[in-house]
């Protein structure tokens, strides 16, 4: 049950935040997220911040 909740949260973060951000920058990419065990206990907003931060770091390194 916890695993499914984490998967739903990550999908929602990707759909509502990551993909629109990448689209606004003209970046076309597939995004794969590998969650660690501590992600199960992380609040949604904190999880979203970490995912967006990681995507931002990746995008800024490639440009």
C-alpha positions, 0 to 999 in steps of 0.5 A: 500500500505504501509503495502504491502511494509513493508511485501515485505521488511521484506520477502526480509530481511528474505530471503537474510539475516536472513535465510542464517545467521541461516543456516550458524550457523546450526540453523533450526528455523521458524522466525516470525517478528511482526513489530511495527508502526514505521517500516513503516517509517524506511529505508530498511538498518536500518530495516535490521539491527534491524531484524538481531540484534534481531535474533542475540540476540535471537540466542546468548541467546539460545546457 
